[in-house]
């Protein structure tokens, strides 16, 4: 009968990270929120702005 292998890894802990402010509603966001990164290239460097998925969806529906 084969031996049962034990787990050799440990599940990592959940870490909360602040990812910035929403572009539309200006509230703070964490990595647990659903968000969309919006990037621009300025002088050869990426500048990211983040927005909640719901805020982007509302803004797109208003513009159409």
VMD Tcl script that builds the backbone (N, CA, C; Angstrom):
set m [mol new atoms 192]
animate dup $m
set s [atomselect $m all]
$s set {name element resname resid chain x y z} {
  {N N UNK 1 A 0.837 -1.173 0.000}
  {CA C UNK 1 A 0.000 0.000 0.000}
  {C C UNK 1 A 0.892 1.249 0.000}
  {N N UNK 2 A 0.617 2.260 -0.893}
  {CA C UNK 2 A 1.478 3.443 -0.940}
  {C C UNK 2 A 1.293 4.344 0.278}
  {N N UNK 3 A 2.361 5.050 0.604}
  {CA C UNK 3 A 2.312 5.972 1.738}
  {C C UNK 3 A 1.550 7.239 1.350}
  {N N UNK 4 A 0.852 7.828 2.300}
  {CA C UNK 4 A 0.141 9.076 2.079}
  {C C UNK 4 A 1.119 10.224 2.293}
  {N N UNK 5 A 1.231 11.086 1.298}
  {CA C UNK 5 A 2.152 12.218 1.400}
  {C C UNK 5 A 1.505 13.332 2.210}
  {N N UNK 6 A 2.321 13.965 3.039}
  {CA C UNK 6 A 1.856 15.095 3.820}
  {C C UNK 6 A 2.037 16.366 3.003}
  {N N UNK 7 A 1.234 17.391 3.307}
  {CA C UNK 7 A 1.378 18.674 2.626}
  {C C UNK 7 A 2.719 19.295 3.004}
  {N N UNK 8 A 3.403 19.798 2.006}
  {CA C UNK 8 A 4.705 20.418 2.279}
  {C C UNK 8 A 4.619 21.943 2.233}
  {N N UNK 9 A 3.426 22.491 2.020}
  {CA C UNK 9 A 3.279 23.936 1.963}
  {C C UNK 9 A 2.241 24.390 2.967}
  {N N UNK 10 A 2.312 25.668 3.325}
  {CA C UNK 10 A 1.386 26.261 4.272}
  {C C UNK 10 A 0.625 27.355 3.539}
  {N N UNK 11 A -0.681 27.373 3.674}
  {CA C UNK 11 A -1.498 28.379 3.001}
  {C C UNK 11 A -1.154 29.758 3.568}
  {N N UNK 12 A -0.953 30.725 2.669}
  {CA C UNK 12 A -0.557 32.055 3.115}
  {C C UNK 12 A -1.730 32.794 3.753}
  {N N UNK 13 A -1.400 33.777 4.581}
  {CA C UNK 13 A -2.410 34.566 5.260}
  {C C UNK 13 A -2.959 35.608 4.304}
  {N N UNK 14 A -4.196 36.055 4.561}
  {CA C UNK 14 A -4.767 37.124 3.752}
  {C C UNK 14 A -4.143 38.443 4.170}
  {N N UNK 15 A -3.702 39.202 3.186}
  {CA C UNK 15 A -3.087 40.494 3.447}
  {C C UNK 15 A -3.908 41.562 2.743}
  {N N UNK 16 A -4.335 42.575 3.491}
  {CA C UNK 16 A -5.081 43.688 2.917}
  {C C UNK 16 A -4.102 44.773 2.483}
  {N N UNK 17 A -4.274 45.245 1.244}
  {CA C UNK 17 A -3.402 46.275 0.706}
  {C C UNK 17 A -4.270 47.408 0.172}
  {N N UNK 18 A -3.902 48.630 0.511}
  {CA C UNK 18 A -4.601 49.791 -0.024}
  {C C UNK 18 A -4.075 50.048 -1.433}
  {N N UNK 19 A -4.982 50.063 -2.440}
  {CA C UNK 19 A -4.549 50.241 -3.824}
  {C C UNK 19 A -4.763 51.656 -4.339}
  {N N UNK 20 A -5.301 52.540 -3.521}
  {CA C UNK 20 A -5.458 53.931 -3.924}
  {C C UNK 20 A -6.901 54.392 -3.838}
  {N N UNK 21 A -7.159 55.550 -4.446}
  {CA C UNK 21 A -8.490 56.140 -4.435}
  {C C UNK 21 A -9.163 55.895 -5.774}
  {N N UNK 22 A -10.489 55.814 -5.750}
  {CA C UNK 22 A -11.278 55.638 -6.959}
  {C C UNK 22 A -11.249 56.934 -7.762}
  {N N UNK 23 A -11.133 56.817 -9.066}
  {CA C UNK 23 A -11.066 57.977 -9.946}
  {C C UNK 23 A -12.392 58.743 -9.957}
  {N N UNK 24 A -13.511 58.049 -9.798}
  {CA C UNK 24 A -14.824 58.663 -9.925}
  {C C UNK 24 A -15.440 59.061 -8.584}
  {N N UNK 25 A -15.434 58.167 -7.595}
  {CA C UNK 25 A -16.093 58.478 -6.314}
  {C C UNK 25 A -15.107 58.893 -5.225}
  {N N UNK 26 A -13.800 58.791 -5.490}
  {CA C UNK 26 A -12.731 59.249 -4.597}
  {C C UNK 26 A -12.727 58.550 -3.231}
  {N N UNK 27 A -13.194 57.304 -3.157}
  {CA C UNK 27 A -13.123 56.514 -1.927}
  {C C UNK 27 A -11.889 55.625 -1.984}
  {N N UNK 28 A -11.365 55.279 -0.811}
  {CA C UNK 28 A -10.214 54.384 -0.767}
  {C C UNK 28 A -10.628 52.971 -1.157}
  {N N UNK 29 A -9.724 52.258 -1.826}
  {CA C UNK 29 A -9.995 50.887 -2.259}
  {C C UNK 29 A -8.929 49.954 -1.699}
  {N N UNK 30 A -9.329 48.718 -1.441}
  {CA C UNK 30 A -8.392 47.684 -1.016}
  {C C UNK 30 A -8.331 46.614 -2.096}
  {N N UNK 31 A -7.441 45.662 -1.930}
  {CA C UNK 31 A -7.304 44.605 -2.920}
  {C C UNK 31 A -8.481 43.631 -2.904}
  {N N UNK 32 A -9.373 43.706 -1.927}
  {CA C UNK 32 A -10.544 42.839 -1.899}
  {C C UNK 32 A -11.691 43.397 -2.741}
  {N N UNK 33 A -11.663 44.708 -3.060}
  {CA C UNK 33 A -12.700 45.313 -3.893}
  {C C UNK 33 A -12.462 44.940 -5.354}
  {N N UNK 34 A -13.559 44.952 -6.131}
  {CA C UNK 34 A -13.391 44.748 -7.562}
  {C C UNK 34 A -13.091 46.108 -8.180}
  {N N UNK 35 A -11.937 46.219 -8.839}
  {CA C UNK 35 A -11.528 47.498 -9.396}
  {C C UNK 35 A -10.888 47.304 -10.757}
  {N N UNK 36 A -10.813 48.407 -11.500}
  {CA C UNK 36 A -10.238 48.413 -12.836}
  {C C UNK 36 A -9.032 49.355 -12.832}
  {N N UNK 37 A -7.833 48.862 -13.154}
  {CA C UNK 37 A -6.692 49.767 -13.255}
  {C C UNK 37 A -6.729 50.492 -14.593}
  {N N UNK 38 A -6.599 51.809 -14.565}
  {CA C UNK 38 A -6.603 52.627 -15.777}
  {C C UNK 38 A -5.208 53.224 -15.882}
  {N N UNK 39 A -4.481 52.872 -16.934}
  {CA C UNK 39 A -3.093 53.292 -17.040}
  {C C UNK 39 A -2.851 54.301 -18.142}
  {N N UNK 40 A -1.879 55.161 -17.932}
  {CA C UNK 40 A -1.428 56.135 -18.925}
  {C C UNK 40 A 0.092 56.098 -18.941}
  {N N UNK 41 A 0.670 56.382 -20.088}
  {CA C UNK 41 A 2.116 56.490 -20.176}
  {C C UNK 41 A 2.462 57.968 -20.256}
  {N N UNK 42 A 3.183 58.469 -19.251}
  {CA C UNK 42 A 3.601 59.866 -19.221}
  {C C UNK 42 A 5.116 59.899 -19.082}
  {N N UNK 43 A 5.774 60.475 -20.055}
  {CA C UNK 43 A 7.234 60.575 -20.073}
  {C C UNK 43 A 7.904 59.214 -19.911}
  {N N UNK 44 A 7.356 58.189 -20.553}
  {CA C UNK 44 A 7.948 56.859 -20.532}
  {C C UNK 44 A 7.681 56.052 -19.275}
  {N N UNK 45 A 6.880 56.583 -18.340}
  {CA C UNK 45 A 6.555 55.856 -17.110}
  {C C UNK 45 A 5.049 55.649 -17.043}
  {N N UNK 46 A 4.649 54.526 -16.486}
  {CA C UNK 46 A 3.227 54.235 -16.332}
  {C C UNK 46 A 2.672 54.964 -15.115}
  {N N UNK 47 A 1.561 55.623 -15.283}
  {CA C UNK 47 A 0.834 56.259 -14.190}
  {C C UNK 47 A -0.532 55.586 -14.122}
  {N N UNK 48 A -0.792 54.882 -13.038}
  {CA C UNK 48 A -2.044 54.155 -12.902}
  {C C UNK 48 A -3.028 54.905 -12.033}
  {N N UNK 49 A -4.281 54.880 -12.450}
  {CA C UNK 49 A -5.382 55.315 -11.622}
  {C C UNK 49 A -6.300 54.119 -11.506}
  {N N UNK 50 A -6.948 53.989 -10.387}
  {CA C UNK 50 A -7.849 52.871 -10.170}
  {C C UNK 50 A -9.270 53.384 -10.041}
  {N N UNK 51 A -10.228 52.536 -10.387}
  {CA C UNK 51 A -11.634 52.890 -10.254}
  {C C UNK 51 A -12.415 51.628 -9.919}
  {N N UNK 52 A -13.467 51.791 -9.108}
  {CA C UNK 52 A -14.348 50.664 -8.829}
  {C C UNK 52 A -14.993 50.199 -10.129}
  {N N UNK 53 A -15.239 48.921 -10.227}
  {CA C UNK 53 A -15.872 48.367 -11.419}
  {C C UNK 53 A -17.263 48.973 -11.621}
  {N N UNK 54 A -18.020 49.126 -10.533}
  {CA C UNK 54 A -19.366 49.691 -10.624}
  {C C UNK 54 A -19.330 51.156 -11.065}
  {N N UNK 55 A -18.355 51.923 -10.602}
  {CA C UNK 55 A -18.236 53.332 -10.989}
  {C C UNK 55 A -17.942 53.462 -12.475}
  {N N UNK 56 A -17.060 52.607 -13.007}
  {CA C UNK 56 A -16.736 52.635 -14.422}
  {C C UNK 56 A -17.966 52.257 -15.241}
  {N N UNK 57 A -18.693 51.255 -14.785}
  {CA C UNK 57 A -19.889 50.787 -15.477}
  {C C UNK 57 A -20.945 51.903 -15.543}
  {N N UNK 58 A -21.152 52.620 -14.427}
  {CA C UNK 58 A -22.109 53.732 -14.403}
  {C C UNK 58 A -21.674 54.856 -15.327}
  {N N UNK 59 A -20.389 55.184 -15.315}
  {CA C UNK 59 A -19.880 56.261 -16.159}
  {C C UNK 59 A -20.029 55.916 -17.636}
  {N N UNK 60 A -19.794 54.670 -18.010}
  {CA C UNK 60 A -19.951 54.257 -19.408}
  {C C UNK 60 A -21.420 54.325 -19.844}
  {N N UNK 61 A -22.330 53.960 -18.947}
  {CA C UNK 61 A -23.746 53.990 -19.318}
  {C C UNK 61 A -24.243 55.428 -19.470}
  {N N UNK 62 A -23.671 56.378 -18.712}
  {CA C UNK 62 A -24.059 57.787 -18.833}
  {C C UNK 62 A -23.571 58.386 -20.141}
  {N N UNK 63 A -22.389 57.976 -20.595}
  {CA C UNK 63 A -21.803 58.567 -21.795}
  {C C UNK 63 A -22.443 58.048 -23.084}
  {N N UNK 64 A -23.135 56.921 -23.028}
  {CA C UNK 64 A -23.754 56.356 -24.244}
  {C C UNK 64 A -25.105 56.908 -24.480}
}
mol reanalyze $m
mol bondsrecalc $m
mol representation Tube
mol addrep $m
